[in-house]
């Protein structure tokens, strides 16, 4: 639970994001419960860009993401 609290702080929960439980399907077909963060409606605006630091944080996980998604992230404009 302490890891979740650390992640909450990093993601700006609850002021910037709300936490939602979802089910995801693993590569082997198994469905597992996971937590995702969804932006609070008042924080969503067209044209927002991530900071370089946040994008860098996401890119450090590219070994866990599809190559296509990582390429999309690499093309994302930052602040």
Secondary structure, DSSP 8 states (H G I E B T S, - for coil): -HHHHHHHHHHTBTTTEEEEEEEEE-TTS-EEEEEEEEE-GGG--TT--B-HHHHHHHHTTGGGS-HHHHHHHHT--B-
